[in-house]
Each structure stands twice: as structure tokens, then as C-alpha cells.
Amino acid sequence: MLSDFLTELPLVAILRGLRPEAAEAVGFALVEAGFRIIEVPLNSPEPFRSIETLARTMPSDVLVGAGTVLDVEQVDGIKDVGGKLVVMPHADLDVIRRAKEHRMVCTPGVATPTEAFAALKAGADGIKIFPAEGIPPNVVKAWRAVLPKDSIVLPVGGIKPDNMKPYVDAGANGFGLGSALFTPAMSVEEVARNARAFASAWRDLRSS
């Protein structure tokens, strides 16, 4: 279940642009900082190689998979290399259903309550509010008033350590993190430093 991987640190590492030769080192840097969900968008170089490497080398309590999944054939490809997570920028119900047929975790992107309810009905494990820059915390709060109480809500897009609190106050369960955490130009040390900063900011939020 998605919630199992969100207990300690509900932050999803989105490694857009990751190259296969860097996958293991970057993955371990994230795991050391406390991350337990790693996503490689399929518009990265050789994404299936990176996913296969991460699935093979990361600890068993780390959920590895793909983002920017656009069709059911890609879901099959992710499963074939050991990935167990399907993340989408949209809410294609066929993709959600295929992921659930394979018993994979699926978090589709939604931008309206209509999409959110349809995705959850199709079996989505959580919803990715995307892009978060265009869906402010007051909107998330309004959604929370009508969504099922156990729904997992993860804003994605423009999230930084210093802007998480308003979304958490509005009912967000965690976040997907992109370029503020990782870009292909960053060294492993930079990624590790960013990961620790996000982890620290989250823990400070929960203790305040």
C-alpha cells in the first residue's frame, strides 16, 4: 500500500533526467536521507534501465517506479523491469486500471475534483495534485472537505522546503519533489544535501 511508504517521510523523489549510470548512487543518497519512494519519469534518458537498476539495488522497503506514464504498454514495461509504482501527469483510467491489474501502486495527476473522484473510483492509491503552482492551498482545503477522508493527496510542482506548510495545513499528506531536489546537472553530494534539507523541513513541520 502507498501509505506504507509514506509513514516516516512522505516525500516522493522525482528524478527527471536521471541517467542509468547515476541511478544507484543517487538512489542510495536519497535512501540515506530517509526517502522511500523514487520515481524516474519516462521522458528521462533510458528510463527503464534506471528503474531496473533502482529496483534491483535499493532496499526492499523502497518503492521504485516511473513517472510521466502515458499508456498501458508503458505500465507493462515498468512491471517487466521490476518497477512497482506508476505516476502520471493526467488521470487516464485505462492506465490506472492496468497498474492495478499488475498490483502496482498508482498515483495519477489530477487538477479538478471531477478527475480526482474518477481516479479514486478507478482504483488510484492516491492523487497527485498537478501542477501545484496552479492549485493553491485554499483549493486543496476545499477538495479535502469533499474527498474521502482516507484519500492520499500529494501536491507536485514547485514544492520547496519553505512552502510545504500551507499545503500540509490544508490537508496534504506529502509531496512529490522535482527540480528543487534533483536535476541531472547536480552532483550526488548536491542531491544528498537537498534530500536532507527536505527531510529536515518535513520533520520540523510535523513536530511544530
Secondary structure as UniProt FT lines:
FT   HELIX           2..5
FT   STRAND          11..14
FT   TURN            16..17
FT   HELIX           20..33
FT   STRAND          37..41
FT   TURN            42..43
FT   HELIX           47..57
FT   TURN            60..61
FT   STRAND          63..67
FT   HELIX           72..80
FT   TURN            81..82
FT   STRAND          85..87
FT   HELIX           93..101
FT   TURN            102..103
FT   STRAND          105..107
FT   STRAND          109..110
FT   HELIX           113..121
FT   TURN            122..123
FT   STRAND          127..129
FT   HELIX           132..134
FT   HELIX           137..144
FT   TURN            145..146
FT   TURN            149..150
FT   STRAND          153..156
FT   HELIX           161..163
FT   HELIX           165..170
FT   STRAND          175..177
FT   TURN            179..181
FT   TURN            184..185
FT   HELIX           188..207
//
